[in-house]
């Protein structure tokens, strides 16, 4: 069974009702992400003054995700080169997905970030969206 690695861009699109929102079928997948997603999500909600109004929905969304902690092997991988230049937080997400793959997990990426998707594709990940 494939795991779907959920990037923060998709979680925020769902919570904020952006133009691009994931298909309903995505939420029936086995979702995994870095613990980083939780912090990114709350930071963005609080920055927009939406922590209280969107808090319950955010907690429900987060409860659907299996989180991988930012353990030393993930952090070491994030410090290594990627096939194309990536931002720091993207490196942490991609390193987490790569860590899962080294544990013999089939992983596909769900992201709306073009640069992250390009790097993931070059790393051999399939894209869920």
N, C-alpha and C positions, 0 to 999 in steps of 0.2 A: 504494500500500500504506500503510495506516494504521500509525502508530507508537503504541505503548502506553506512556504516561508512567507509570512505576512510582513511587508514593509510598512513603516509608519505612514507613508503617503496614502496607502489604501485605507488604513484605519481612520485617518483624518478625513478622507473623502467621504467615507461612510458616515462618520459622526457629524460632519458639517454640511452634508447634502450638497457637495460640490457638483459641478457639471459632469465629471466622470465619477461614477460610483460603481463598485464591483457588482457583478451579477449575484442574485440571491443564492445561486448554487455554490458560490465561494464559501459561504458560511456553513455549508454542510461538509466541507473538507476538513481534514485533520490539519489544524493550523498551529504553526510553531513560529516563534520569533525570539530575538534577543530580548533580555530584560530591558535593554535600552529603549525599546518601543514604548514601554510603560512611561518612562521618564520623558521621552520626546512628546508623547501624547498629552500628558498633563501640563507640560511646559507651554505647549502651543495653546491648549484650552485656556489656561490661566492668563497667557499673554493677550488673549482676545476677550478676557473677562467672562468666559463661558464655563468656568469650573463648577459653579453651582447649578446653572441651568442644564448643563450637559453631563453632570457628574454621574448620575445613575446609569445613563445609557453608556457612558464610557466604562464604568465598572462592569456592566453586563458584557460589553464587547471584550474587555480584557479577560473576563472569566472564561471565554471560549478558546483562549490561546494557551498552549503549553510553552512555558518560557525556558530558555537556556540562559543560564547565568553567564556573566562575563568572566569566565575562568581563565587561568593562565594559558592553556593551549589556544583559546580563541584570541586572546590579546596578543600572543606571539604571532599568530597568523595575520592579524590585522596590521602588524608592523612590517610584514613582508610585502614585496611588490605585487601589484595586480596587473592584469594584461593591458589596462589603460589607466590613466590617472583617475583616482576617485577621492572624494572628500572623506574626512575622518570618520564621520558617523556611518557613511556608506561602507567604508572598510570594515567597521565593526559588524555591520549586518552581514556583509558578504563572508567575513571570516566565520561568523556563527553558522551560516548555511554550509560553508565548506567543512566546518567541524562535524556537523551532522552527517555529511556525506562520507567523511572518513570513518564514521561509525556504521557504515553500510546502510545508511538511510537514503532512499530515493527522495530527492528534494526538488521542488519547482518553486520559482520565485513569483510572488504577486507584488508588483510595484508599479507605480506611475512615474517613477523617476527614470528618465531616459538614459542618463549616464550609468546609473546602477544596473539597469536592464542590459545595457551594452556590455558592461564588465561581466555580469553574470552569464550572458550568452557566450562570451569569449572563454569563460571558465567551464563551459559545458553544462550549465544549468538550463533547463527548459523554463519557459515563462508561462505563468498561469493566466495572464491577462493579455 
